[in-house]
Amino acid sequence: MGGIFNAADAYDKIKAGATAVQIYTGWIYEGPGAVKRINAGLLRLLERDGFKRITEAIGVDVRK
């Protein structure tokens, strides 16, 4: 939890094994639109890495 300001931040935590992430400070600084931008960015990152679902990315970095 914490430290989520963009899609890359969330994606790093998901690939490390997180099944949920929490945005707070990023939301305070960026406003409610931050959630939409992070979600859109996550979709791009998943597509880039060949994942169809976010569940496929969970823990991928620790399974290597």
mmCIF file of the N, C-alpha and C atoms, coordinates in Angstrom:
data_MODEL
# 
_entry.id   MODEL 
# 
loop_
_atom_site.group_PDB 
_atom_site.id 
_atom_site.type_symbol 
_atom_site.label_atom_id 
_atom_site.label_alt_id 
_atom_site.label_comp_id 
_atom_site.label_asym_id 
_atom_site.label_entity_id 
_atom_site.label_seq_id 
_atom_site.pdbx_PDB_ins_code 
_atom_site.Cartn_x 
_atom_site.Cartn_y 
_atom_site.Cartn_z 
_atom_site.occupancy 
_atom_site.B_iso_or_equiv 
_atom_site.pdbx_formal_charge 
_atom_site.auth_seq_id 
_atom_site.auth_comp_id 
_atom_site.auth_asym_id 
_atom_site.auth_atom_id 
_atom_site.pdbx_PDB_model_num 
ATOM 1   N N  . MET A 1 1  ? 0.849   -1.166  0.000   1.00 0.00 ? 1  MET A N  1 
ATOM 2   C CA . MET A 1 1  ? 0.000   0.000   0.000   1.00 0.00 ? 1  MET A CA 1 
ATOM 3   C C  . MET A 1 1  ? 0.896   1.231   0.000   1.00 0.00 ? 1  MET A C  1 
ATOM 4   N N  . GLY A 1 2  ? 0.438   2.237   -0.660  1.00 0.00 ? 2  GLY A N  1 
ATOM 5   C CA . GLY A 1 2  ? 1.164   3.498   -0.684  1.00 0.00 ? 2  GLY A CA 1 
ATOM 6   C C  . GLY A 1 2  ? 2.147   3.589   -1.828  1.00 0.00 ? 2  GLY A C  1 
ATOM 7   N N  . GLY A 1 3  ? 2.478   4.803   -2.177  1.00 0.00 ? 3  GLY A N  1 
ATOM 8   C CA . GLY A 1 3  ? 3.455   5.032   -3.232  1.00 0.00 ? 3  GLY A CA 1 
ATOM 9   C C  . GLY A 1 3  ? 2.925   4.849   -4.628  1.00 0.00 ? 3  GLY A C  1 
ATOM 10  N N  . ILE A 1 4  ? 1.621   4.867   -4.789  1.00 0.00 ? 4  ILE A N  1 
ATOM 11  C CA . ILE A 1 4  ? 1.028   4.689   -6.112  1.00 0.00 ? 4  ILE A CA 1 
ATOM 12  C C  . ILE A 1 4  ? 0.694   6.066   -6.681  1.00 0.00 ? 4  ILE A C  1 
ATOM 13  N N  . PHE A 1 5  ? 1.460   6.469   -7.695  1.00 0.00 ? 5  PHE A N  1 
ATOM 14  C CA . PHE A 1 5  ? 1.215   7.744   -8.356  1.00 0.00 ? 5  PHE A CA 1 
ATOM 15  C C  . PHE A 1 5  ? 0.894   7.570   -9.828  1.00 0.00 ? 5  PHE A C  1 
ATOM 16  N N  . ASN A 1 6  ? 1.239   6.408   -10.385 1.00 0.00 ? 6  ASN A N  1 
ATOM 17  C CA . ASN A 1 6  ? 0.983   6.158   -11.811 1.00 0.00 ? 6  ASN A CA 1 
ATOM 18  C C  . ASN A 1 6  ? 0.852   4.659   -12.051 1.00 0.00 ? 6  ASN A C  1 
ATOM 19  N N  . ALA A 1 7  ? 0.564   4.305   -13.288 1.00 0.00 ? 7  ALA A N  1 
ATOM 20  C CA . ALA A 1 7  ? 0.340   2.902   -13.633 1.00 0.00 ? 7  ALA A CA 1 
ATOM 21  C C  . ALA A 1 7  ? 1.576   2.054   -13.392 1.00 0.00 ? 7  ALA A C  1 
ATOM 22  N N  . ALA A 1 8  ? 2.749   2.592   -13.658 1.00 0.00 ? 8  ALA A N  1 
ATOM 23  C CA . ALA A 1 8  ? 3.980   1.822   -13.456 1.00 0.00 ? 8  ALA A CA 1 
ATOM 24  C C  . ALA A 1 8  ? 4.159   1.468   -11.980 1.00 0.00 ? 8  ALA A C  1 
ATOM 25  N N  . ASP A 1 9  ? 3.825   2.385   -11.087 1.00 0.00 ? 9  ASP A N  1 
ATOM 26  C CA . ASP A 1 9  ? 3.918   2.109   -9.650  1.00 0.00 ? 9  ASP A CA 1 
ATOM 27  C C  . ASP A 1 9  ? 2.999   0.948   -9.272  1.00 0.00 ? 9  ASP A C  1 
ATOM 28  N N  . ALA A 1 10 ? 1.762   1.008   -9.725  1.00 0.00 ? 10 ALA A N  1 
ATOM 29  C CA . ALA A 1 10 ? 0.798   -0.052  -9.416  1.00 0.00 ? 10 ALA A CA 1 
ATOM 30  C C  . ALA A 1 10 ? 1.233   -1.375  -10.039 1.00 0.00 ? 10 ALA A C  1 
ATOM 31  N N  . TYR A 1 11 ? 1.686   -1.325  -11.267 1.00 0.00 ? 11 TYR A N  1 
ATOM 32  C CA . TYR A 1 11 ? 2.082   -2.536  -11.987 1.00 0.00 ? 11 TYR A CA 1 
ATOM 33  C C  . TYR A 1 11 ? 3.271   -3.211  -11.313 1.00 0.00 ? 11 TYR A C  1 
ATOM 34  N N  . ASP A 1 12 ? 4.220   -2.432  -10.844 1.00 0.00 ? 12 ASP A N  1 
ATOM 35  C CA . ASP A 1 12 ? 5.371   -2.996  -10.131 1.00 0.00 ? 12 ASP A CA 1 
ATOM 36  C C  . ASP A 1 12 ? 4.927   -3.772  -8.896  1.00 0.00 ? 12 ASP A C  1 
ATOM 37  N N  . LYS A 1 13 ? 3.994   -3.227  -8.160  1.00 0.00 ? 13 LYS A N  1 
ATOM 38  C CA . LYS A 1 13 ? 3.508   -3.888  -6.951  1.00 0.00 ? 13 LYS A CA 1 
ATOM 39  C C  . LYS A 1 13 ? 2.716   -5.146  -7.295  1.00 0.00 ? 13 LYS A C  1 
ATOM 40  N N  . ILE A 1 14 ? 1.936   -5.091  -8.361  1.00 0.00 ? 14 ILE A N  1 
ATOM 41  C CA . ILE A 1 14 ? 1.173   -6.258  -8.806  1.00 0.00 ? 14 ILE A CA 1 
ATOM 42  C C  . ILE A 1 14 ? 2.119   -7.369  -9.248  1.00 0.00 ? 14 ILE A C  1 
ATOM 43  N N  . LYS A 1 15 ? 3.123   -7.021  -10.030 1.00 0.00 ? 15 LYS A N  1 
ATOM 44  C CA . LYS A 1 15 ? 4.086   -8.031  -10.483 1.00 0.00 ? 15 LYS A CA 1 
ATOM 45  C C  . LYS A 1 15 ? 4.890   -8.605  -9.322  1.00 0.00 ? 15 LYS A C  1 
ATOM 46  N N  . ALA A 1 16 ? 4.992   -7.866  -8.227  1.00 0.00 ? 16 ALA A N  1 
ATOM 47  C CA . ALA A 1 16 ? 5.692   -8.352  -7.046  1.00 0.00 ? 16 ALA A CA 1 
ATOM 48  C C  . ALA A 1 16 ? 4.794   -9.229  -6.167  1.00 0.00 ? 16 ALA A C  1 
ATOM 49  N N  . GLY A 1 17 ? 3.508   -9.311  -6.512  1.00 0.00 ? 17 GLY A N  1 
ATOM 50  C CA . GLY A 1 17 ? 2.611   -10.202 -5.788  1.00 0.00 ? 17 GLY A CA 1 
ATOM 51  C C  . GLY A 1 17 ? 1.378   -9.573  -5.185  1.00 0.00 ? 17 GLY A C  1 
ATOM 52  N N  . ALA A 1 18 ? 1.228   -8.265  -5.280  1.00 0.00 ? 18 ALA A N  1 
ATOM 53  C CA . ALA A 1 18 ? 0.049   -7.612  -4.703  1.00 0.00 ? 18 ALA A CA 1 
ATOM 54  C C  . ALA A 1 18 ? -1.210  -7.997  -5.471  1.00 0.00 ? 18 ALA A C  1 
ATOM 55  N N  . THR A 1 19 ? -2.267  -8.289  -4.734  1.00 0.00 ? 19 THR A N  1 
ATOM 56  C CA . THR A 1 19 ? -3.553  -8.570  -5.364  1.00 0.00 ? 19 THR A CA 1 
ATOM 57  C C  . THR A 1 19 ? -4.464  -7.347  -5.302  1.00 0.00 ? 19 THR A C  1 
ATOM 58  N N  . ALA A 1 20 ? -4.012  -6.322  -4.608  1.00 0.00 ? 20 ALA A N  1 
ATOM 59  C CA . ALA A 1 20 ? -4.737  -5.056  -4.528  1.00 0.00 ? 20 ALA A CA 1 
ATOM 60  C C  . ALA A 1 20 ? -3.714  -3.953  -4.263  1.00 0.00 ? 20 ALA A C  1 
ATOM 61  N N  . VAL A 1 21 ? -4.004  -2.761  -4.743  1.00 0.00 ? 21 VAL A N  1 
ATOM 62  C CA . VAL A 1 21 ? -3.175  -1.594  -4.450  1.00 0.00 ? 21 VAL A CA 1 
ATOM 63  C C  . VAL A 1 21 ? -4.091  -0.475  -3.980  1.00 0.00 ? 21 VAL A C  1 
ATOM 64  N N  . GLN A 1 22 ? -3.543  0.405   -3.182  1.00 0.00 ? 22 GLN A N  1 
ATOM 65  C CA . GLN A 1 22 ? -4.319  1.516   -2.648  1.00 0.00 ? 22 GLN A CA 1 
ATOM 66  C C  . GLN A 1 22 ? -3.672  2.821   -3.071  1.00 0.00 ? 22 GLN A C  1 
ATOM 67  N N  . ILE A 1 23 ? -4.475  3.707   -3.611  1.00 0.00 ? 23 ILE A N  1 
ATOM 68  C CA . ILE A 1 23 ? -3.989  5.035   -3.966  1.00 0.00 ? 23 ILE A CA 1 
ATOM 69  C C  . ILE A 1 23 ? -4.584  6.020   -2.956  1.00 0.00 ? 23 ILE A C  1 
ATOM 70  N N  . TYR A 1 24 ? -3.726  6.813   -2.378  1.00 0.00 ? 24 TYR A N  1 
ATOM 71  C CA . TYR A 1 24 ? -4.205  7.848   -1.463  1.00 0.00 ? 24 TYR A CA 1 
ATOM 72  C C  . TYR A 1 24 ? -3.498  9.166   -1.753  1.00 0.00 ? 24 TYR A C  1 
ATOM 73  N N  . THR A 1 25 ? -2.201  9.219   -1.479  1.00 0.00 ? 25 THR A N  1 
ATOM 74  C CA . THR A 1 25 ? -1.463  10.460  -1.697  1.00 0.00 ? 25 THR A CA 1 
ATOM 75  C C  . THR A 1 25 ? -1.507  10.859  -3.165  1.00 0.00 ? 25 THR A C  1 
ATOM 76  N N  . GLY A 1 26 ? -1.351  9.898   -4.056  1.00 0.00 ? 26 GLY A N  1 
ATOM 77  C CA . GLY A 1 26 ? -1.431  10.192  -5.485  1.00 0.00 ? 26 GLY A CA 1 
ATOM 78  C C  . GLY A 1 26 ? -2.781  10.774  -5.865  1.00 0.00 ? 26 GLY A C  1 
ATOM 79  N N  . TRP A 1 27 ? -3.832  10.266  -5.242  1.00 0.00 ? 27 TRP A N  1 
ATOM 80  C CA . TRP A 1 27 ? -5.178  10.767  -5.504  1.00 0.00 ? 27 TRP A CA 1 
ATOM 81  C C  . TRP A 1 27 ? -5.329  12.190  -4.974  1.00 0.00 ? 27 TRP A C  1 
ATOM 82  N N  . ILE A 1 28 ? -4.734  12.446  -3.810  1.00 0.00 ? 28 ILE A N  1 
ATOM 83  C CA . ILE A 1 28 ? -4.793  13.800  -3.230  1.00 0.00 ? 28 ILE A CA 1 
ATOM 84  C C  . ILE A 1 28 ? -4.124  14.804  -4.173  1.00 0.00 ? 28 ILE A C  1 
ATOM 85  N N  . TYR A 1 29 ? -2.940  14.448  -4.676  1.00 0.00 ? 29 TYR A N  1 
ATOM 86  C CA . TYR A 1 29 ? -2.196  15.366  -5.534  1.00 0.00 ? 29 TYR A CA 1 
ATOM 87  C C  . TYR A 1 29 ? -2.744  15.436  -6.953  1.00 0.00 ? 29 TYR A C  1 
ATOM 88  N N  . GLU A 1 30 ? -3.221  14.330  -7.470  1.00 0.00 ? 30 GLU A N  1 
ATOM 89  C CA . GLU A 1 30 ? -3.649  14.275  -8.872  1.00 0.00 ? 30 GLU A CA 1 
ATOM 90  C C  . GLU A 1 30 ? -5.160  14.397  -9.052  1.00 0.00 ? 30 GLU A C  1 
ATOM 91  N N  . GLY A 1 31 ? -5.926  14.172  -8.006  1.00 0.00 ? 31 GLY A N  1 
ATOM 92  C CA . GLY A 1 31 ? -7.375  14.244  -8.090  1.00 0.00 ? 31 GLY A CA 1 
ATOM 93  C C  . GLY A 1 31 ? -7.975  12.930  -8.561  1.00 0.00 ? 31 GLY A C  1 
ATOM 94  N N  . PRO A 1 32 ? -9.311  12.874  -8.628  1.00 0.00 ? 32 PRO A N  1 
ATOM 95  C CA . PRO A 1 32 ? -10.000 11.642  -8.975  1.00 0.00 ? 32 PRO A CA 1 
ATOM 96  C C  . PRO A 1 32 ? -9.647  11.100  -10.364 1.00 0.00 ? 32 PRO A C  1 
ATOM 97  N N  . GLY A 1 33 ? -9.193  11.956  -11.260 1.00 0.00 ? 33 GLY A N  1 
ATOM 98  C CA . GLY A 1 33 ? -8.809  11.503  -12.592 1.00 0.00 ? 33 GLY A CA 1 
ATOM 99  C C  . GLY A 1 33 ? -7.607  10.574  -12.582 1.00 0.00 ? 33 GLY A C  1 
ATOM 100 N N  . ALA A 1 34 ? -6.864  10.564  -11.468 1.00 0.00 ? 34 ALA A N  1 
ATOM 101 C CA . ALA A 1 34 ? -5.689  9.702   -11.359 1.00 0.00 ? 34 ALA A CA 1 
ATOM 102 C C  . ALA A 1 34 ? -6.069  8.234   -11.485 1.00 0.00 ? 34 ALA A C  1 
ATOM 103 N N  . VAL A 1 35 ? -7.201  7.860   -10.934 1.00 0.00 ? 35 VAL A N  1 
ATOM 104 C CA . VAL A 1 35 ? -7.636  6.459   -10.977 1.00 0.00 ? 35 VAL A CA 1 
ATOM 105 C C  . VAL A 1 35 ? -7.867  6.032   -12.425 1.00 0.00 ? 35 VAL A C  1 
ATOM 106 N N  . LYS A 1 36 ? -8.531  6.875   -13.191 1.00 0.00 ? 36 LYS A N  1 
ATOM 107 C CA . LYS A 1 36 ? -8.792  6.566   -14.602 1.00 0.00 ? 36 LYS A CA 1 
ATOM 108 C C  . LYS A 1 36 ? -7.482  6.460   -15.378 1.00 0.00 ? 36 LYS A C  1 
ATOM 109 N N  . ARG A 1 37 ? -6.552  7.378   -15.128 1.00 0.00 ? 37 ARG A N  1 
ATOM 110 C CA . ARG A 1 37 ? -5.257  7.337   -15.824 1.00 0.00 ? 37 ARG A CA 1 
ATOM 111 C C  . ARG A 1 37 ? -4.459  6.086   -15.450 1.00 0.00 ? 37 ARG A C  1 
ATOM 112 N N  . ILE A 1 38 ? -4.497  5.715   -14.183 1.00 0.00 ? 38 ILE A N  1 
ATOM 113 C CA . ILE A 1 38 ? -3.769  4.516   -13.743 1.00 0.00 ? 38 ILE A CA 1 
ATOM 114 C C  . ILE A 1 38 ? -4.387  3.270   -14.382 1.00 0.00 ? 38 ILE A C  1 
ATOM 115 N N  . ASN A 1 39 ? -5.695  3.173   -14.394 1.00 0.00 ? 39 ASN A N  1 
ATOM 116 C CA . ASN A 1 39 ? -6.352  2.021   -15.015 1.00 0.00 ? 39 ASN A CA 1 
ATOM 117 C C  . ASN A 1 39 ? -6.013  1.916   -16.499 1.00 0.00 ? 39 ASN A C  1 
ATOM 118 N N  . ALA A 1 40 ? -6.059  3.031   -17.201 1.00 0.00 ? 40 ALA A N  1 
ATOM 119 C CA . ALA A 1 40 ? -5.728  3.023   -18.636 1.00 0.00 ? 40 ALA A CA 1 
ATOM 120 C C  . ALA A 1 40 ? -4.269  2.623   -18.837 1.00 0.00 ? 40 ALA A C  1 
ATOM 121 N N  . GLY A 1 41 ? -3.403  3.137   -17.995 1.00 0.00 ? 41 GLY A N  1 
ATOM 122 C CA . GLY A 1 41 ? -1.988  2.783   -18.087 1.00 0.00 ? 41 GLY A CA 1 
ATOM 123 C C  . GLY A 1 41 ? -1.748  1.313   -17.793 1.00 0.00 ? 41 GLY A C  1 
ATOM 124 N N  . LEU A 1 42 ? -2.471  0.771   -16.819 1.00 0.00 ? 42 LEU A N  1 
ATOM 125 C CA . LEU A 1 42 ? -2.346  -0.658  -16.512 1.00 0.00 ? 42 LEU A CA 1 
ATOM 126 C C  . LEU A 1 42 ? -2.745  -1.510  -17.706 1.00 0.00 ? 42 LEU A C  1 
ATOM 127 N N  . LEU A 1 43 ? -3.794  -1.116  -18.389 1.00 0.00 ? 43 LEU A N  1 
ATOM 128 C CA . LEU A 1 43 ? -4.212  -1.861  -19.583 1.00 0.00 ? 43 LEU A CA 1 
ATOM 129 C C  . LEU A 1 43 ? -3.115  -1.861  -20.644 1.00 0.00 ? 43 LEU A C  1 
ATOM 130 N N  . ARG A 1 44 ? -2.481  -0.724  -20.841 1.00 0.00 ? 44 ARG A N  1 
ATOM 131 C CA . ARG A 1 44 ? -1.378  -0.645  -21.814 1.00 0.00 ? 44 ARG A CA 1 
ATOM 132 C C  . ARG A 1 44 ? -0.201  -1.513  -21.398 1.00 0.00 ? 44 ARG A C  1 
ATOM 133 N N  . LEU A 1 45 ? 0.142   -1.502  -20.117 1.00 0.00 ? 45 LEU A N  1 
ATOM 134 C CA . LEU A 1 45 ? 1.262   -2.305  -19.627 1.00 0.00 ? 45 LEU A CA 1 
ATOM 135 C C  . LEU A 1 45 ? 0.971   -3.800  -19.739 1.00 0.00 ? 45 LEU A C  1 
ATOM 136 N N  . LEU A 1 46 ? -0.243  -4.183  -19.419 1.00 0.00 ? 46 LEU A N  1 
ATOM 137 C CA . LEU A 1 46 ? -0.625  -5.593  -19.552 1.00 0.00 ? 46 LEU A CA 1 
ATOM 138 C C  . LEU A 1 46 ? -0.529  -6.045  -20.999 1.00 0.00 ? 46 LEU A C  1 
ATOM 139 N N  . GLU A 1 47 ? -1.042  -5.224  -21.896 1.00 0.00 ? 47 GLU A N  1 
ATOM 140 C CA . GLU A 1 47 ? -0.987  -5.551  -23.321 1.00 0.00 ? 47 GLU A CA 1 
ATOM 141 C C  . GLU A 1 47 ? 0.461   -5.637  -23.799 1.00 0.00 ? 47 GLU A C  1 
ATOM 142 N N  . ARG A 1 48 ? 1.290   -4.699  -23.384 1.00 0.00 ? 48 ARG A N  1 
ATOM 143 C CA . ARG A 1 48 ? 2.699   -4.692  -23.766 1.00 0.00 ? 48 ARG A CA 1 
ATOM 144 C C  . ARG A 1 48 ? 3.392   -5.997  -23.369 1.00 0.00 ? 48 ARG A C  1 
ATOM 145 N N  . ASP A 1 49 ? 3.023   -6.499  -22.183 1.00 0.00 ? 49 ASP A N  1 
ATOM 146 C CA . ASP A 1 49 ? 3.669   -7.703  -21.661 1.00 0.00 ? 49 ASP A CA 1 
ATOM 147 C C  . ASP A 1 49 ? 2.953   -8.996  -22.055 1.00 0.00 ? 49 ASP A C  1 
ATOM 148 N N  . GLY A 1 50 ? 1.915   -8.883  -22.854 1.00 0.00 ? 50 GLY A N  1 
ATOM 149 C CA . GLY A 1 50 ? 1.235   -10.068 -23.375 1.00 0.00 ? 50 GLY A CA 1 
ATOM 150 C C  . GLY A 1 50 ? 0.230   -10.710 -22.426 1.00 0.00 ? 50 GLY A C  1 
ATOM 151 N N  . PHE A 1 51 ? -0.214  -9.970  -21.428 1.00 0.00 ? 51 PHE A N  1 
ATOM 152 C CA . PHE A 1 51 ? -1.222  -10.492 -20.500 1.00 0.00 ? 51 PHE A CA 1 
ATOM 153 C C  . PHE A 1 51 ? -2.614  -10.072 -20.958 1.00 0.00 ? 51 PHE A C  1 
ATOM 154 N N  . LYS A 1 52 ? -3.564  -11.002 -20.835 1.00 0.00 ? 52 LYS A N  1 
ATOM 155 C CA . LYS A 1 52 ? -4.956  -10.684 -21.166 1.00 0.00 ? 52 LYS A CA 1 
ATOM 156 C C  . LYS A 1 52 ? -5.729  -10.244 -19.924 1.00 0.00 ? 52 LYS A C  1 
ATOM 157 N N  . ARG A 1 53 ? -5.276  -10.696 -18.757 1.00 0.00 ? 53 ARG A N  1 
ATOM 158 C CA . ARG A 1 53 ? -5.939  -10.369 -17.495 1.00 0.00 ? 53 ARG A CA 1 
ATOM 159 C C  . ARG A 1 53 ? -4.892  -9.930  -16.474 1.00 0.00 ? 53 ARG A C  1 
ATOM 160 N N  . ILE A 1 54 ? -5.299  -9.073  -15.586 1.00 0.00 ? 54 ILE A N  1 
ATOM 161 C CA . ILE A 1 54 ? -4.375  -8.591  -14.563 1.00 0.00 ? 54 ILE A CA 1 
ATOM 162 C C  . ILE A 1 54 ? -3.939  -9.730  -13.643 1.00 0.00 ? 54 ILE A C  1 
ATOM 163 N N  . THR A 1 55 ? -4.808  -10.724 -13.465 1.00 0.00 ? 55 THR A N  1 
ATOM 164 C CA . THR A 1 55 ? -4.455  -11.847 -12.600 1.00 0.00 ? 55 THR A CA 1 
ATOM 165 C C  . THR A 1 55 ? -3.243  -12.603 -13.118 1.00 0.00 ? 55 THR A C  1 
ATOM 166 N N  . GLU A 1 56 ? -2.993  -12.539 -14.414 1.00 0.00 ? 56 GLU A N  1 
ATOM 167 C CA . GLU A 1 56 ? -1.827  -13.206 -14.992 1.00 0.00 ? 56 GLU A CA 1 
ATOM 168 C C  . GLU A 1 56 ? -0.524  -12.521 -14.575 1.00 0.00 ? 56 GLU A C  1 
ATOM 169 N N  . ALA A 1 57 ? -0.598  -11.261 -14.240 1.00 0.00 ? 57 ALA A N  1 
ATOM 170 C CA . ALA A 1 57 ? 0.613   -10.490 -13.891 1.00 0.00 ? 57 ALA A CA 1 
ATOM 171 C C  . ALA A 1 57 ? 0.953   -10.580 -12.408 1.00 0.00 ? 57 ALA A C  1 
ATOM 172 N N  . ILE A 1 58 ? -0.002  -11.004 -11.582 1.00 0.00 ? 58 ILE A N  1 
ATOM 173 C CA . ILE A 1 58 ? 0.227   -11.037 -10.133 1.00 0.00 ? 58 ILE A CA 1 
ATOM 174 C C  . ILE A 1 58 ? 1.379   -11.985 -9.816  1.00 0.00 ? 58 ILE A C  1 
ATOM 175 N N  . GLY A 1 59 ? 2.399   -11.437 -9.202  1.00 0.00 ? 59 GLY A N  1 
ATOM 176 C CA . GLY A 1 59 ? 3.545   -12.221 -8.756  1.00 0.00 ? 59 GLY A CA 1 
ATOM 177 C C  . GLY A 1 59 ? 4.492   -12.687 -9.836  1.00 0.00 ? 59 GLY A C  1 
ATOM 178 N N  . VAL A 1 60 ? 4.340   -12.203 -11.049 1.00 0.00 ? 60 VAL A N  1 
ATOM 179 C CA . VAL A 1 60 ? 5.189   -12.671 -12.157 1.00 0.00 ? 60 VAL A CA 1 
ATOM 180 C C  . VAL A 1 60 ? 6.670   -12.435 -11.880 1.00 0.00 ? 60 VAL A C  1 
ATOM 181 N N  . ASP A 1 61 ? 7.011   -11.385 -11.201 1.00 0.00 ? 61 ASP A N  1 
ATOM 182 C CA . ASP A 1 61 ? 8.423   -11.094 -10.923 1.00 0.00 ? 61 ASP A CA 1 
ATOM 183 C C  . ASP A 1 61 ? 9.030   -12.035 -9.886  1.00 0.00 ? 61 ASP A C  1 
ATOM 184 N N  . VAL A 1 62 ? 8.210   -12.590 -9.025  1.00 0.00 ? 62 VAL A N  1 
ATOM 185 C CA . VAL A 1 62 ? 8.753   -13.503 -8.011  1.00 0.00 ? 62 VAL A CA 1 
ATOM 186 C C  . VAL A 1 62 ? 8.737   -14.957 -8.486  1.00 0.00 ? 62 VAL A C  1 
ATOM 187 N N  . ARG A 1 63 ? 8.064   -15.210 -9.591  1.00 0.00 ? 63 ARG A N  1 
ATOM 188 C CA . ARG A 1 63 ? 8.020   -16.573 -10.160 1.00 0.00 ? 63 ARG A CA 1 
ATOM 189 C C  . ARG A 1 63 ? 9.177   -16.820 -11.111 1.00 0.00 ? 63 ARG A C  1 
ATOM 190 N N  . LYS A 1 64 ? 9.927   -15.783 -11.448 1.00 0.00 ? 64 LYS A N  1 
ATOM 191 C CA . LYS A 1 64 ? 11.010  -15.927 -12.420 1.00 0.00 ? 64 LYS A CA 1 
ATOM 192 C C  . LYS A 1 64 ? 12.147  -16.735 -11.863 1.00 0.00 ? 64 LYS A C  1 
# 
